[in-house]
């Protein structure tokens, strides 16, 4: 926020940086968790480097990548509200903070309920996307 000032750009930067690292770490863990034998088999059958990424690394790491996206999205929702607490004149976080400061408890709970519903519905959507993209994962990733 010091570099970009108070405004939309700084909020987007905080959210992007906060969500990037859980996705990156889970993606790396997913790719590194694939057994070496699968890479060796692809190489022995003459698969190019790009083809090995498409057919071995990406499907093998997909559950971890999607778990990272899920973690990153949850963190992004928290950071949106926190960034609006600190430096905003509009948004749900701003509404919640202003309501708390002025003792408008009903309005504060409306904001909290809306952000909770937004989070719940987005995680239901992520579960369904995970079930479609990685059907081989136990349970399909869906909990709805």
Secondary structure, DSSP 8 states (H G I E B T S, - for coil): -TTT-SSHHHHHHHHHHHHHHHHHHHHHHHHHTS-HHHHHHHHHTT--HHHHIIIIIHHHHHHHHHHHHHHHHHHHHHHHHHHHHHS-SSSHHHHHHHHHHTT-HHHHHHHHHHHHHHHHHHHHHHHHHHHHH-TTSGGGG---
